[in-house]
Amino acid sequence: MANISFASTAATQPPRAIGNVDLRKRAIAVGIGNFMEWFDFAIYGYFAAIIGQTFFPSAAPGVSLLSSLAVFAVGFLSRPIGAFVLGPLGDRLGRRAVLIITVFGMGAITTLVGLLPGYDSIGLAAPVLLVVLRFLQGMMVGGEWSSAGIYIVESAPHDRRATAASVITGTAGLAFLVGTAIAAALSASLSEQAMATWGWRLPFVASIVMAVVAMYIRRKLTDTPVYAELEHRRASGTVEKIAPGEKLRAFVISFAFSALFGVSLYYFITYANNHLTQTVGLSKSSSLWLCSIALVIYSIAHPLVGMLSDRIGRRVLVLASAAGLTVLAYPVFMMMNTGNSVAILLALTVLGLLVAITAVMDVVLLVEVFPASIRSTGAAVGHNVALAILAGPGPFIAAALIRATGDPNIPAWYLAGVSFVCLVVLWLMLPETRDKDIARG
């Protein structure tokens, strides 16, 4: 296929499709950067207990972990701010511009976290600076997920959009997997003292290398065919007006499926590992390896979910995942709390497969429910507000509920409750969007 210029003009209509080779290049470029972003964000969760002792030392059982998870939640509270800043940039300057900003910012900030002295060295300045860095890190992630998803889905043929979306969710899953494996390897090969003093810092500092590579690759990208067509319509004055009611409906729908995805994801990715060590009593190494196996299955599931959705649609899958999480949340926790490795792995696998469905549906629906002219802003805000309000505090709420009640199964009720509300909202409001023209609006 001939090279395509994406510069907008009023005289010619930009193309609506790209070649398979170009699509693969875009998938690799976005996937590498997305991997780095989520590897950086994931390793904080895996080292939450050690980070808690480093920056929030306390003799009281569980207090350091709770403090660390509260700071984890700070990274979510800042995500809507990042969405409000970076989302409009994606609509005005293009999807590619945001991808370059987020990958550079995430790499630099994560490296600074790895270099930050602990409480024993600089006192109260340590937790204060950690909170600031997590806040900035959350802003970068607030622009990455939706921007990367929009970029790759807008570049894909209409009958392969969910499959393309699985590149984003699959590389994020792979990032969590690699983060878990590295955490397990470090825990197995280093003493507890070495891990506490410098071992946990290694993955954070190494992220700067990935950031440089990802930024270099993303700078070579051109923008999406859909954005080029939008620029053409802007130049010719033919952009459609979006009714306020349509914007509000899209926001509510995106809030619901993003909350479903976010809460279940961070139960699976972040909280499960800490629950198995802090509550169930497994060794750190055993817990990490069980989570790693479940993450392998989780990562493999993404392209399969994408291909299935391109055949049968979005609505049936997202509703099935919401119903599954509502009904199975409590049995999953009961199985984890047995302490039996086989039962734990089965529970994590069931949870992981349901989360994989919510993940792929989240990315493709963020593109399909919003009109093109407000897509970057709407998707970023809808997604990140849901994660800030419900998903980010999820691991903290789960740990706090156990601390308050002593019931190791009680975190399941938060997951089930959120999933049920999302199921009702999506059942009533979400149309089938598989065949929607995503260049409209």
C-alpha positions in Angstrom: 0.0 0.0 0.0 1.3 3.5 -0.8 2.5 5.8 1.9 -0.3 7.9 3.2 0.0 11.6 4.3 -2.1 12.4 7.3 -1.9 16.2 6.9 -5.4 17.6 6.8 -6.7 19.7 3.8 -10.0 21.0 2.9 -9.7 19.8 -0.7 -9.2 16.1 -0.2 -10.8 13.5 2.0 -8.2 11.6 4.1 -8.3 7.8 3.8 -10.2 5.8 6.4 -8.0 2.7 6.4 -4.3 1.8 6.6 -2.4 -1.2 5.5 -1.7 -4.3 7.5 2.0 -3.6 7.7 1.4 0.0 9.0 -1.1 -1.4 11.5 1.4 -3.9 12.8 4.0 -1.1 13.2 1.5 1.0 15.1 0.5 -2.0 17.3 4.2 -2.6 18.2 4.9 1.1 18.9 1.8 1.5 21.1 2.3 -1.9 22.7 5.9 -1.2 23.8 5.0 2.1 25.3 1.9 0.8 27.0 4.0 -2.1 28.4 6.4 0.3 30.0 3.7 2.5 31.4 1.9 -0.3 33.1 5.1 -2.1 34.2 5.9 1.1 36.1 2.5 1.4 37.6 2.3 -2.3 38.5 5.6 -2.6 40.4 4.4 -0.2 43.0 1.5 -2.5 43.8 3.8 -5.6 44.0 6.2 -3.8 46.4 3.5 -2.1 48.4 4.4 -3.8 51.7 8.1 -2.9 51.4 7.4 0.6 50.3 5.1 1.0 53.3 7.9 0.1 55.7 10.4 2.3 53.8 8.3 5.5 53.7 5.7 4.9 56.5 7.4 2.8 59.2 5.1 1.7 62.0 5.2 -1.0 64.6 1.4 -1.5 64.5 0.4 -4.5 62.3 -0.9 -3.6 58.9 -0.5 0.2 59.3 2.5 0.5 56.9 0.7 -1.6 54.2 -2.5 0.5 54.6 -0.4 3.7 54.3 1.3 2.4 51.1 -2.0 1.4 49.6 -3.5 4.8 50.4 -0.6 6.3 48.4 -1.4 3.8 45.7 -4.9 5.3 45.6 -3.4 8.8 45.3 -2.2 7.8 41.9 -5.8 7.2 40.9 -7.1 10.4 42.4 -4.8 12.4 40.2 -5.9 10.5 37.1 -8.9 12.6 36.3 -6.7 15.7 36.5 -4.4 14.1 33.9 -7.5 13.3 31.9 -8.7 16.9 32.0 -5.3 18.1 30.9 -4.2 15.5 28.4 -7.6 14.5 27.0 -8.3 17.8 25.3 -4.8 17.8 23.9 -5.6 14.6 22.1 -8.7 16.1 20.5 -6.8 19.4 19.5 -3.3 18.2 18.7 -3.9 14.6 17.8 -3.7 11.2 19.5 0.1 10.8 18.9 1.0 13.9 20.9 -0.4 12.6 24.1 1.3 9.2 23.7 4.7 10.9 23.6 4.0 13.1 26.6 2.8 10.2 28.8 5.6 7.8 28.0 8.3 10.3 28.8 6.6 11.6 32.0 5.9 8.1 33.3 9.5 6.9 32.8 11.1 10.0 34.5 8.7 9.9 37.5 9.0 6.2 38.1 12.8 6.5 38.1 12.6 9.3 40.7 10.5 7.0 42.9 13.3 4.4 42.7 15.9 6.9 43.7 13.9 8.6 46.5 15.5 8.2 50.0 13.3 6.6 52.7 11.9 7.9 56.0 15.1 6.9 57.9 17.2 9.2 55.7 15.1 12.3 55.2 12.2 12.0 57.6 8.8 13.3 56.7 10.1 14.7 53.4 10.2 11.1 52.2 6.5 10.2 52.3 5.6 13.8 51.1 7.8 13.4 48.0 6.4 9.9 47.4 2.9 11.3 47.4 3.8 14.1 45.0 5.5 11.6 42.6 2.6 9.2 42.8 0.2 12.1 42.0 2.2 13.1 38.9 2.5 9.4 37.9 -1.2 9.1 38.1 -1.7 12.1 35.8 0.5 10.4 33.2 -1.5 7.2 33.4 -4.6 9.2 33.2 -3.7 10.1 29.6 -2.1 6.9 28.5 -4.7 4.2 28.7 -7.5 5.9 26.8 -5.1 7.6 24.3 -3.3 4.4 23.5 -6.6 2.6 23.1 -8.0 5.3 20.8 -4.9 5.4 18.7 -4.8 1.7 17.9 -8.6 1.2 17.6 -9.0 4.2 15.3 -6.2 2.7 13.2 -7.9 -0.7 12.8 -10.4 -2.0 10.3 -14.0 -1.9 11.6 -14.2 -5.7 11.9 -11.0 -6.0 13.9 -11.4 -3.2 16.4 -11.7 -5.4 19.5 -8.8 -7.5 18.4 -6.8 -4.3 18.0 -7.9 -3.2 21.5 -6.5 -6.4 22.9 -3.0 -5.1 22.1 -3.5 -2.5 24.8 -5.0 -4.8 27.4 -2.6 -7.7 26.5 0.5 -5.7 26.8 -0.7 -4.2 30.1 -1.3 -7.8 31.3 2.1 -8.8 30.1 3.6 -5.8 32.0 1.9 -6.9 35.2 3.2 -10.5 34.5 6.8 -9.4 34.0 6.5 -7.2 37.1 5.2 -10.1 39.1 7.9 -12.4 37.8 10.7 -9.9 38.6 9.3 -9.3 42.0 9.2 -13.1 42.6 12.8 -13.5 41.3 14.1 -10.7 43.5 12.2 -12.0 46.5 13.7 -15.5 46.0 17.3 -14.4 45.3 17.8 -11.5 47.7 17.6 -11.5 51.5 14.8 -9.6 53.2 17.3 -6.9 54.3 18.6 -6.4 50.7 15.1 -6.3 49.3 14.1 -3.6 51.9 17.2 -1.4 51.3 17.8 -1.5 47.6 16.3 -4.6 45.8 12.8 -3.2 45.4 14.3 0.0 43.8 15.9 -1.8 40.8 12.8 -2.2 38.6 11.9 1.5 39.2 15.2 2.8 38.1 15.4 0.5 35.1 12.2 2.0 33.7 14.1 5.0 32.3 15.7 2.7 29.7 12.3 1.5 28.5 11.0 5.1 28.5 13.7 6.3 26.2 13.1 3.4 23.7 9.3 3.8 23.8 9.5 7.6 23.3 11.9 7.1 20.3 9.5 4.7 18.7 6.3 6.8 19.3 7.9 9.9 17.8 8.0 8.1 14.5 4.2 7.5 14.4 1.7 9.4 12.3 -1.8 10.1 13.6 -4.8 8.0 13.0 -7.0 8.0 9.9 -10.0 8.9 12.0 -8.3 11.9 13.4 -7.1 12.9 9.9 -10.7 12.8 8.8 -11.8 14.8 11.8 -9.2 17.5 10.9 -10.6 17.5 7.3 -14.1 18.1 8.6 -12.9 20.8 10.9 -11.2 22.6 8.0 -14.3 22.4 5.9 -16.6 23.4 8.8 -18.7 20.1 8.7 -18.1 18.7 12.2 -21.4 17.6 13.7 -22.7 19.2 16.9 -22.9 16.9 19.8 -26.0 17.2 22.0 -25.4 17.6 25.8 -27.6 14.6 26.4 -25.5 12.4 24.1 -22.3 13.5 26.0 -23.9 12.7 29.4 -25.1 9.3 28.3 -21.7 8.4 26.9 -20.1 9.5 30.1 -22.4 7.4 32.3 -21.9 4.4 30.2 -18.1 4.8 30.1 -18.1 5.3 33.9 -19.9 2.0 34.4 -17.8 -0.2 32.2 -14.6 1.5 33.4 -15.6 1.0 37.0 -16.3 -2.7 36.3 -12.9 -3.1 34.7 -10.9 -1.0 37.2 -12.2 -2.5 40.4 -11.9 -6.1 39.2 -8.4 -5.4 37.7 -6.9 -4.0 40.8 -8.4 -6.7 43.0 -6.7 -9.2 40.6 -3.5 -7.4 39.9 -2.6 -5.5 43.1 -4.8 -6.7 46.0 -4.7 -10.5 45.5 -1.0 -10.7 46.0 -1.1 -8.7 49.2 -4.1 -10.6 50.4 -2.4 -13.9 50.0 0.7 -12.8 52.0 -0.9 -10.5 54.6 -4.2 -12.3 55.2 -3.9 -15.9 54.0 -0.3 -16.2 55.3 1.5 -17.5 52.2 5.1 -16.7 51.7 5.9 -13.8 49.5 7.5 -16.1 46.9 4.6 -18.6 46.8 2.1 -15.8 46.4 4.0 -14.1 43.6 4.4 -17.3 41.7 0.7 -18.2 41.9 -0.2 -14.7 40.7 2.3 -15.1 37.9 0.7 -18.3 36.6 -2.7 -16.7 36.7 -1.3 -13.7 34.9 0.0 -15.9 32.1 -3.5 -17.2 31.5 -4.9 -13.7 31.8 -2.5 -12.4 29.2 -3.2 -15.2 26.7 -7.0 -14.6 27.1 -6.9 -11.0 25.7 -6.6 -11.6 21.9 -9.1 -14.5 22.2 -11.6 -12.1 23.9 -10.9 -9.5 21.2 -11.5 -11.9 18.3 -14.7 -13.3 20.0 -16.1 -9.8 20.5 -15.4 -8.9 16.8 -17.7 -11.9 16.0 -20.5 -11.6 18.5 -20.4 -8.0 19.7 -19.6 -6.0 22.9 -22.8 -5.9 24.8 -23.2 -9.7 25.5 -19.6 -10.0 26.7 -19.5 -7.0 29.0 -22.8 -8.0 30.6 -21.6 -11.5 31.1 -18.4 -10.3 32.8 -20.4 -8.0 35.1 -22.8 -10.9 36.0 -19.9 -13.3 36.6 -18.0 -10.9 38.9 -21.2 -10.2 40.9 -22.0 -13.9 41.4 -18.5 -15.3 41.7 -16.7 -12.7 43.8 -17.5 -14.4 47.2 -16.6 -17.9 46.0 -13.3 -16.6 44.6 -12.3 -15.2 48.0 -13.5 -18.3 49.8 -11.2 -20.4 47.6 -8.2 -18.0 48.1 -8.7 -18.1 51.8 -8.4 -21.9 52.0 -4.6 -21.5 51.6 -4.6 -24.4 49.2 -2.4 -23.7 46.2 -4.7 -25.5 43.7 -7.8 -23.7 45.0 -6.0 -20.4 45.0 -4.8 -20.8 41.4 -8.3 -21.8 40.2 -9.8 -18.8 42.0 -7.2 -16.4 40.4 -7.8 -18.0 37.0 -11.6 -17.5 37.1 -11.1 -13.9 38.3 -8.4 -13.2 35.7 -10.6 -14.5 32.8 -13.5 -12.3 33.9 -11.1 -9.3 34.2 -9.7 -10.0 30.7 -13.2 -9.6 29.2 -13.8 -6.3 31.1 -10.4 -5.0 30.0 -10.8 -5.6 26.2 -14.4 -4.3 26.4 -13.3 -1.2 28.2 -10.8 -0.2 25.6 -12.9 -0.8 22.5 -16.0 0.8 24.1 -14.1 3.9 25.1 -13.7 4.5 21.4 -17.1 3.3 20.2 -19.4 5.2 22.7 -17.9 8.7 22.2 -18.1 10.8 19.0 -14.8 11.4 17.3 -14.5 15.2 18.1 -14.7 14.7 21.9 -13.4 11.1 22.1 -10.0 11.8 23.6 -11.5 14.1 26.3 -14.6 12.0 27.0 -12.9 8.7 27.1 -10.1 10.0 29.4 -12.5 11.7 31.8 -15.1 8.9 31.9 -12.5 6.2 32.4 -10.3 8.0 35.0 -13.1 9.4 37.1 -14.4 5.9 37.5 -11.0 4.6 38.4 -10.3 7.4 40.8 -13.6 7.1 42.7 -14.0 3.3 42.8 -11.0 1.4 41.5 -8.0 3.2 43.0 -9.3 3.0 46.6 -10.3 -0.7 46.0 -7.2 -2.4 47.5 -7.2 0.1 50.4 -10.9 -0.5 51.1 -10.3 -4.3 50.9 -7.5 -4.2 53.4 -9.3 -1.8 55.7 -12.5 -4.0 55.7 -10.5 -7.0 56.8 -8.7 -4.9 59.5 -12.1 -3.6 60.8 -14.0 -6.9 60.7 -11.5 -9.7 60.8 -13.4 -11.4 58.0 -11.0 -12.4 55.2 -14.0 -12.9 52.8 -15.5 -9.4 53.2 -13.5 -7.7 50.4 -15.7 -9.8 48.0 -18.7 -7.7 48.8 -17.2 -4.5 47.5 -16.2 -6.2 44.2 -19.7 -7.8 43.9 -21.5 -4.6 44.8 -19.7 -2.5 42.2 -20.2 -5.2 39.6 -23.9 -5.5 40.2 -24.5 -1.7 39.9 -22.5 -1.7 36.7 -24.5 -4.6 35.4 -27.7 -2.8 35.9 -26.5 0.5 34.3 -25.0 -1.3 31.3 -28.1 -3.5 30.8 -30.3 -0.5 30.7 -28.1 2.0 28.7 -25.4 0.2 26.6 -26.3 -0.4 23.0 -24.4 -2.8 20.7 -21.6 -0.7 19.1 -19.7 -3.3 17.1 -20.8 -1.8 13.7 -20.8 1.9 14.8 -19.0 4.4 12.5 -16.3 5.7 14.8 -15.4 8.6 12.6 -18.8 10.3 13.2 -19.2 13.3 15.4 
